[in-house]
Amino acid sequence: MKSAVRFTINAENPLFYALEPDLSLTMPTPEQNPDVATAAASSESAPAAKIKPAAAQKKPGKLATRFAKFGLRSGMDFVLHLPARYEDETEIVPIVEAAARFGQPSQVEGIVTGCEVQLKPRKQLLVTIADDSGHQLIMRFINFYGSQQKQMEVGRRVRARGEVRHGFFGPEMVHPAFRVVTANAPLAQALTPVYPAGVGLSQAILRKAINEALNRVQWRDTLSPLWRQRLELMEFEPAIRLLHNPPHDIDQYTLTERTHPAWERMKFDELLAQQLSMKRAQAARRSVGAPRLDTVGQLSNAFLMTLPFALTGAQQKVLAEIRTDLRAEFPMQRLLQGDVGSGKTVVAALAAAQAIDSGFQAVLMAPTEILAEQHFRKLAGWMEPLGISVAWLTGSLKKKEKAEAKALIESGAAQLVVGTHALIQDTVQFSNLGLVIVDEQHRFGVGQRLTLRNKGTAQGTAASADLPAGASPAVPHQLMMSATPIPRTLAMTYYADLEVSVIDELPPGRTPIVTRAIDQNRRDEVINRIHAAALEGRQVYWVCPLIEESEALELQTATDTHATLAAALPTLNVGLVHGRMKPAEKQAVMDAFIRNQTQVLVATTVIEVGVDVPNASLMVIEHAERFGLSQLHQLRGRVGRGAAASACLLLYQGPLGPVAKQRLLIMRETTDGFEIARKDLEIRGPGEFLGARQSGQAMLRFANLETDQWLVEKARDVAQFLLQDKSEDSARTVRAHLARWLGSKEDFLKV
């Protein structure tokens, strides 16, 4: 075996070690241990792409790659990788006492008195230990390695931690954490941290890497003593060290609930970084030029006159906010949110009319072709009689139709453009784009929204004429719409760089929707209800979560349900629409349903948003327990759009888990989209709520927007002060704080 080789940390890229003559850290060679924890020691600064010449030809090790996939690159990344929970290994509990703590974790120690592999009912390793009092406990390993069996030979002393339960042969632990120890081996002096881990990253590896980083980062507090005193916050380094190694006598409740002052410091710092980043993005946006859409003229007035209804007070309020933004010299970035059926499309159409009145084009992008076509038909029906050219562009158009639409868009002949993702293709060029409208904005990724907005940056002469003196090429105004209401705390945090308009009033005449949860065993009763509704001239949606049979989920599928309902209701026309159908086929089915040629429409969630059939008054959602609250609310919003009393039936398969039961109860109790959104945030957290995985949005790791609202408000105020204060001290604080908490992730927060 080769002797150990000394390595030093490369400060430029802390993921790699470089061979150096000056020896400061001894590590085994890669041959001895291919998973050397190379990322443990580093400076706080974000790593550069270079490594020292001595290691330049070496590929990153397996462990470095695993760390990087988990976002652990710089030393501060490791320092801020805080424990998810803690284990108390500071005391040994007698086996008899551990057995009395049924279901609670305990640490016991004893001598192995038996170790055998049992083959029935399945292969498992059973290890019996006895403590000094003679009481015995069985450790049961259903998945085990041969090395574990050798480790726990009879006569060895073992220390084990886990939950004790009552087994057939007495108290037992299933898959406890264990280690072989010597007599009188010292106990831990602090609680043992348990870190969030990924594939190939054991707790031992993480603890070693994090401890190395704690000893090597350059500690500095980004908040001055004066700020810490004003905010009543702990110093950064003591707070971090306490969270990684809390003393055994600490109040563990404050750790698990994250109410300890050390946790409060971490949560404040995280929130401050996000507020700083958002407000800087907002300031950067205001420094960019935009076309001034300051004419509310003939088209806008004529459009309002042709509407068969009056705008609600809430619609008038948000329209005034949008019109003010469109007259500004910097690009509007406004989120228009409102419940299902609150009238967002009319407001968006009036914003587009203002852009067209001002001599610019407007574009509306929707996430699905069904929703985009619904918008196109509605907007074309409103605008074309007023002499406005409305173009339609989706991926399903034939080559000739696409070419014609692109030509109209590029020439400026198409004043209003509606479509799907096809609008962001490189071959689509606008003449003078002034307003971008994105419907259901959370269903598009950051890159997609940014690409569409950038379609307006290379403006022609007409756009450039209206720019402020010395401004760069115009960026179009952007209006984002969402039928998923965002709770106030979430909007204040994640949309700090946006203006938010809320339509909090439904148009008059909308009928309340009665919601019932029904066990799927009563399916025949539901089918009878459908038949009765159809005989009264009403139409029905029946929504299923899957298209075809799945081995993983035994769900009633759309195709099977269609066949079942068609057989059970021979006097009715039963249609079927799902995402795998060709666009023309889907539209033909939808048209038949809109014209009441089809009485029952079996569908997947392609009808979740945008579909407007006032005669549909009954919604059946199959396997409702499989849907999220937001989806259930969106689907329910497809009915109740006419004068008839409407109902939503949530078919579920028992037994229900606690989360599914909670969702169905919430749906029964309220039809208020804002209350549902608040409950949804409580259940799922902000990452899932905003669709973080799709959008690239950087999520909070430590702060909770419901319980930590007071910290959100403090962070917002401090961020505003630091950015307005032009002193070098404030500028240095902002730079250091953002580098520590966001690094390269700051760009994700800007779209």
N, C-alpha and C positions, 0 to 999 in steps of 0.2 A: 504494500500500500504506500502511495506517495505521501510525503510529509505535507503538513499544512503550509499553504502559501499565504502571505500577507497581502491584503488589499487595502486601498484607501478609497474613500468616497469621492466620486466625481461631483463637485459642487454644481457644475453646469447642468448635468443630467443625473439626478440622484437615483435613477432607476438602475444605473450601471456602476459596477465597480471597475476601477482601472488598476492594472499592475503598476506599482510604484516602488522605488527604492526606499522612500521614507515610510516606515511601517507604523500604522496607527490602529489597525483593526485586524485581528486574525480571524480568518474564515476558512472552512474546509475547501478543498479544490472541487471543481465541478464534477470530477470523476468520483469523489467521495460522496458528494451530495449534490445532485443536479438541481435541486430545488433550493439553492442558497437564497436566503431572504435578502435580495439585493436592494430592495427599496426602503429599507428601514431608516437609514440615516440620510438626512438631506437638509438643505437650507430651506427657508420658507418660500423663497421665490419660485415662480412657476418654472419648470425645467425647459431648457432650450433643446433644440433638435440635435445638438452636437454632443459628441463624447470625446474623451481624451484620446490622443493618437494611439496609445498603447492598446486600447480596447476597440479601436475604430472598426476593425474587421470582424469583431465578434457579434453574433446575433444575440438579442435579448434572451435571457433564460426563460424557462417555462414559468417560473414563479413571477418573474417581472411582468410577463405577458398577462398572467392571471390578475396580478395587482392592477395593471393598467386597465383591464376590462372592467374592473370594479371601481375605476375612477381614482385609484391610489397611485399617484405619481410623485408629487413633491412631499417633502417631509411634513409640511403642514396638512396635506391631504390625510396622512396617517394620524397626525395629532387630532384632527377634527373628525376622525372616524370613531365616534363615541359609542359606548356600549348600548345595546338594546335592553339589556337587563343584567342582573347580578346574581351570583350564587354565593351563599354563605358557607365558606369552607374554613371558618375560624374556630369551629368547635366540633368535637366528636360527641354524638348522641348514642347512649346505650341502645342496643337493638330492641329491647323491650319498650323503651320510650319511643323509638322511631315507629314501632308497630302501632303504638297508641295514637300517633299523628297521621292517621290514615289519609292518604291523598296529598300530604304535604311533603315537600322535599326535605330530606335529612341526610346527614353524613354519618356513616358508621365505619367502624374498623374492626377487623377480626382476622383470625387464622383460617386458612382454607382447610376444611375437613373433608371435602369431597369435590371432585371435578369430573363430570362425565358427559358424554354426548348421548342425548336421548333421540331415538329415531321416530317415535310415535307420540302424538298424532302427526308431527312433522319434525324434521331434524332441528335440534336446538341444543345449546350448551347450557348445562345446569351446574352452577358453582355454589357450594354451601360454605358459609363462613360462620364462625362462632366467636363471640367476644369474650372478655375475661370473666363475665358472669355465667358463661355457658349457654346463653341464649343464641339461637341459630337464625340465619336468614339466607334465603336462596336468591342468587343473582341469575336471571334467566336471559340468555342471548339467543334470539331467534335467527339473527344474521351474525355470523362470527367467522373469524379466521383461525386457522390452525395455530398461529402464533399466540393468539389469546389463550388458547387452551394450555399451551406450554408455559405462558406467563403465570398462570394461576394453578401451579402444581400444589398438591397437598403439603401443608406446612408453611406456605408463603403467607406473609402478612399483607392484607389488602385493605385499602381505604376506598369506600364506594359512596357515591352520592346519587340520590334519585328519590322518586316517590314510592313509598311503601304501600303495598296492597295486600289483601288477604288471599293467598294462594291455597291450592289443595293441600300442600304439605306445611302450611304456616306462612309467616310473613315473607314477602318476596319483592324484589325490585326487577323490573323489566328494562333491559339495556341501560343500566346505570353508568354514569361516568366513574371510572375507577383507575387506580394506579397501585402498583406494588410498592410498599414502603418498608422501612426498617423500624424496629421498636423505638419508640420515643421520637419519631420523625417530627420535626417542628410543624406547627399548623400555620396556615396563612394568617398574616397580621391585618390584611385588608380584605374587603369583599372581592370576589373574583369576577372580573368583567366578562360578559358574554357579548361578542361583537356580531353585527350583521356580517354574514360570510357568504362566499360564493363557491362554485365548484372548484375543488382543488385548494381551497383556503381553509385550513383547519384553525381552530381557536388557538392552538399552540403557535402556529406560524404567525397569525395576526398579532398575538400578544407580544411575541418576540420583536416583530417589526415595529410595532407601535412603541414599545419601551425604548428601542434604539432611537426612534425619531424623537421621543420626549427628551432624551439626553443630548440630542445634537442640534435641534433647531435653535435659531437665534430668537430668543424670547423678547418680544416688545409688545406693549399694549397700545392698540390704535386709539383708545380713548384716554384723554388726559385725566389726571387726578381730579380736576375740577368737574369734568363731565361725569366721572364715576360717582363723585360725591352728590352732584345734582340728581342723578338718576338712581342713586342708591344701589349701585351694582358692584359686584366683586371685581377684583383684578383678574385679568385674563389668565395668566399662568396658574395661579392657585386654583382657579375654577376648573381649568382643564385637568390639572393633576388630581384634584379631588374626584372628578368624574371617572377618571381611569383607575384610580386606586382609592376608593372611599374607605375610611376607617371602619372597623367592625362595629363600633358603637354608634354609628350614624343612624338617624331616623330613616329607615329603608323606605318608608311610605313616601317621603319627599323625593326620593330617587326614582321610584317606579312611576309616581305621578308627575314627575318632572316639575315639581314646585320648589325644589331646593334653590337657594340663591345662585349656586353654580350653574344650574340649568337655566335660570332666568338670564344670566349673563350670556350664555350661548344663544338663547332664543332671541334676545335683543340684538346681538351682533348680526345674526342671520337676517333678521327683519330689516335692520339698518342697511345692510349691503343691498338687499333687494330694493328698498326704497330709493337709495342713492342711484342705483342703476336705472330704475324706471324714470326718475326725475331727470337724469342726464339724457336719457333717450328722448324725453319730451322736449328738453331744451334744444337738443340737436335737431329735432324735427322742426321746431319753430325758427331755426336759422336757415332752413331750406325754403326756396321760393315755390310758390304754387300759383296757378292761374286764378285770378279773382273772378268768381262766378257771381257777379253782383246784380244780375238782372232777373227780376221776377216779373216776366212780361206776358206777352199775349198767350203763349202756350200754357203757362202755369195758371193763368186766370181762366182760360177756356176749359182746361182740365177740371178745375174745381167746380166750374159751372155745370159740367156734364155728369158729375157724380150723382147717383140717385140717393145719396144719403149725406148727412152733415158729419163733419169730423167731430170726434169726441173732444172733450176738453184736454185730455192727455195727449191726443194726437196733435192738436194745435200747439200745445206747449213744446213738444219735442221737435215739431216742424220749425218753430221759431228758433230753437237752439241750433238746428242744422243749417238753416238759412243764414244765420249770423256767422257760423263757421265758414260757410262756402264763400262769403265775401272777404275773408281774411287773405293776407298775402303769404301765409304759410299753410301747409297742407292740413286739412281736417283729418283727425283720426278719432272717430267717434263710434262707440258701440251702442247700437239701438237694440234694447232688449224689451221683450214684452211677452206676455203669456200667449198660449195658443189662441189664435183667432182675435187678437187685440188690434189688428189693422196695421201691421208693420209695412206690408207691401204698398199700401196707398201712400204712406209717408215716404218710402223709398222712391216711388214713382214721382212724387212732387219734387224730391231732391233732384232726380234726373231731369225733370222739366226745367228746373232752374239752370242746370248745366247747359241744356240745349238752348234755352232762351239767351244764355250768355255766349253762344257760339261755339260750344264744345260738345264732344261726344261723352256719353255715359255708357258704362258696361255693368251688367249684373251677372255674377257667376254663382251657380248653385251646385251642390255636391252630387246630385243624382239627375239622370236624364228626365225622370218622371217629374221631379220638382222643377227642373229648369223649364220643361215644356209647359208646366202649369203656369209659371211666371210669364213665359213668352206669350201664351194665349191671352192671359189677363192684360199684360202691358200692351200687346198689339191691339187688343180690343179697345183699350182706352186711347192709345196714341195715334194709331193709323187714321181714324176718322178726323183727327185734327191736323193731318198732313205730315206726320212724323214717320220717317222710315225706320222700321225695327228689324234688325237682322238676327238670324238664328244660327248658332254654330255649335255642333256637338261632334263627337268622334264617329257617330253612326251615320252621318250624312255621306252620300255618294261623293266620289272624287270631284265631279263636275259641280255639285251643289256647294261643296266646301270651297272650291276655287272662286265661285261666284260670290259667296258670303265674304271671303277674305278680301276680294277686290272692293266690295262695297265698304268694308271696314277701313281699308287702307286709304281709299279715296276720300273718306269722310261723308260719303253719300248715306251711309248707315249712321244715323244720329244716336240711336239706342241699340245696344248689342246685348243679347241674352244667350247664355250657353253654360257649358260644363267645363271640366278641366281642359278641353280642347282650346279654350281661349288663351292658355298660357304657352302654347306651342311657339317655337321660334319663328315660324312662318306667318304668324298673326301679327300684323302691324297696324297701329291706329294712326289716324291723321292728326288729331288734336284731342287726346283723351283728357277730360277734366275731372271725371268722377268715377271711382271704382266702388261698386256695391258688392259685398260678399255675403251671401245668405248662409245661415248655419255655419258661421265662420270657424267654430271649433272643430269642424269635420275636415278642414283643410290643414295641411302642414304649414309651418312657418315659411318654407321655401316657396310653396305654391302661392301663398298670399303675397309674398314679396315680389315674385316674378310678375304677377298681374299688375301690381302697383307700378313696377318699373317699366311697364309698357308705355307709360306716359312721360318718361324722362327725356326722350329724344324728340321734343316737340317741334312742330313746324313754325313758320313765321307767325301764323295767327296766334299761337299760344304764347310765343316769346314776347309779343307786343304788349301783353298785359302783365308781364313780370315786373316786380320792383326793380329799380335801378341797381345794376351790378349783381343781380341774383343769378344763380346757376340755373340750368335748364329746369323747367317746372316739374314738380312731382304732383301727380293728381291727388285730389282729395279722396279720402277713403271712408266709407260707411260700412260697418260690419253689423250684421243682424243676427240675433239669436233668439229662438223661442224657448231656450233653456235659461230662465232667469238666474242671474248671478247674485248670491247673497251679498249684502253690503260689505261685510268684512273681506270677502273674497275679492270683490271688485276693487276695494280700497288697496288691497295688497298686489294682486296680479295685474290689475289694469290701472296702476298708478300713472302710467304715461298716456292714458286714454281719457277722453271725456265720455261720460256714460249718460245716455238718455233712457228713460224708462217710461213705457206706456203701461200705466198701472190701472187702466180702466177698460172694460170690455164694451163693445158697441151694444146699444140697447136691442132687446129682442132675442138675445142668446138664451136658449133654454138651459136650465141646470141639468147636469147629467147625473143620474143615479148610478152608483157603482156597487156591485155585489161580488163577493168572492164565493165561488161554488166549487165543490169537490167534483173532479172529473167523472166520478161514478154516477153523477146526475146528468150526464151528457144527453140522454134521451129527452129529459125535460127541457134542456136548452134548445135542442132541435125543434121541439114543439113550439117553443117561444118564437123561434125564427119563422116558422111556418105561419103563425098567427100574425106576426108583424108584416110579413110579405102580403098576406091577404088584405091587410089594411092599407096596402100601397106603399109600405116603407121598404127601405133597402138595408142590407146587413153586411158588415165586414166580419170575416173570421180570420184572425191572424195566427200564424204558426211560426215557430222559431227556426225550423229547418225545412229544406226542400226535399231531401231524400233520407232514407233510413240511415242511421248512424249506429255503429256498434257501441260507441262510447256513451251516447245519450239515447236512452230508449224513449224517444219523444214521438208523439203523433206528428207526422209530417204533412206538409202542405199538399203533396200529391195524394197521399192516402185520405186526408180529410176531404179533399175535393171529390174523390171517388165515393166516399161514404155519404157525403151530403147530397151529391147528385142522385144516388140511389134512394136515399131517404126522402128526398123532396122532388119527386118526378115531375110535379106540375110547375116547378120553378126553374129558371135558368141560373145555373151556378157557374161562375167564372173562376179562373185561376190566373194569378200573376205572381211572378217571382223574378229574382235578379238574374237568372241564367237565360231568360227568354231574350230574343232579339228585341231591340227598341221598338221596331214597328209592331211586333206582336204584343208587346206590353201596352203600347198606346192604343191598339185596337181593342184590347180587353177593357182598358180604362174608359175609352170612349163609349163602349157599350154600357158600362156601369153608369157613366154620367147621364146617358140618355134613358136610363131605366129599362134598357133591354135586358140587363142582367140584374136579378134581384139579390143574389148572394155573391159576394166576392171573397174567395179564399186567397189569402196573400201572405207573403213574408213581410219583413219590415220595410220593404221598398215603399210602402204607403205611409211610412212613419210621419213624414212632414209634407206640407204643401198641398196635399190632395183635398179638394173642396167640393163635396157633393152634399148640398143642403138636405136632400131627401133621405140620406142615410141616417138612421136614428138608433141603430143597435150595433154595438161593437162587442165581439167575443174574442178574447185573447187566450189562446191555447197555451198551457204550461206557463201561466203568468209568473210563477215563482222563478222562472229562468231569466226574466227581464229585469233591468234596472229601473229605478223610480222614474228617471227622466224619460226613458223609452215608453214606459207604461203611460205616463202623462201625455206624451206626444201622440201615442196611438189613440188614447181616449179622446183627444182633441179632434179626431176626424169626424166625430159625431157631435150632435148638439148644435149644428150650424144652421138649422132651420127652425120652424115654429113648433114642430112636433116634440113631445116629450121624448128624451133620449136616455139610453141606458148602456152601461159598460159592464160586461160579465167577465170576471177574471177566473178562468178555469185553472185549477191547480191540482197537482198530484201530491198527496201526503205520503209520509209525514213531512211537515215543513220544518226547515231549520230556523233558528232564531232570526237571522237577517231577512230571509224570505217572508217569514210571518210578519215582521215589522213593516216591510214594504207594502204588503197587501193591506195591513191595517191602516197605514197612512193614506193609501189610495181610497179606501172606504171613507175615511174621515174628512178629507178635504179635496176640493178641486182648485184650490189656490196654488198657482204655479210657483209663486215665491215661497210659500210655506213648504211646498214639496221640495223645492231646491235647497232650502235650509236644512230640511231633514236629510236630504240626499247627501249634502256635504258632511253632516254628522256621521252618516253611515260609511261613506266611501273615502272621505278625506279629499283634499284639494287636487292631488295628482290624478286620481281616477275621475273626479268630477269634471276637470277641464280637458280630459283626453290628453294627458301629458305625453303618453307614449307616441301619439300621432303627431302632436304639435311641436315636440322638442322643448316645451316649456320647462324651465328649470324649477323644480318643486322645492318647497320647504322641507327640511329633514327633521327639524326639532320643534319649531313653533306650531301651535295649534290655533287656527284662526277663530275658533269658537271660544276657547278658554283664555286665549292670550290677546284679546282685542286691545286691552289697555297697553300692552307692549307695542302692538301695531301702531297705535296712535302716538306713543312716545317716539318710536323710530321714525315715523313720518315727520314729526316736528323737528327732530334733531337733523334729519337729512335735509330738510328745507333750510334750516339755519346754516349748516355747513356749506351748502352749495351757494347760498346768497352771500356768505361772508367771503370776501376776496383776499383774506390774509393767506400767507404761505402756510401757516400752521393748519388751517382748515383744508387747504388743497392737499397738503401732505397726508392728513388724516383720511381724506376721501380716497386718495390713491392707494394707501396702504391697506385700508379696510376692504376695498373692492378686490385688490390682488389676493388678499387672504381668503376671502369667502367665495368669490366667483371665478377669478382667473379668466380662462378663455370662455367660460360659460356665459359671460355677460351679454354676448350678442344674441343669445336665445330670447332675451327679455325685451327685444326691441321691435318685434313685429306682432 
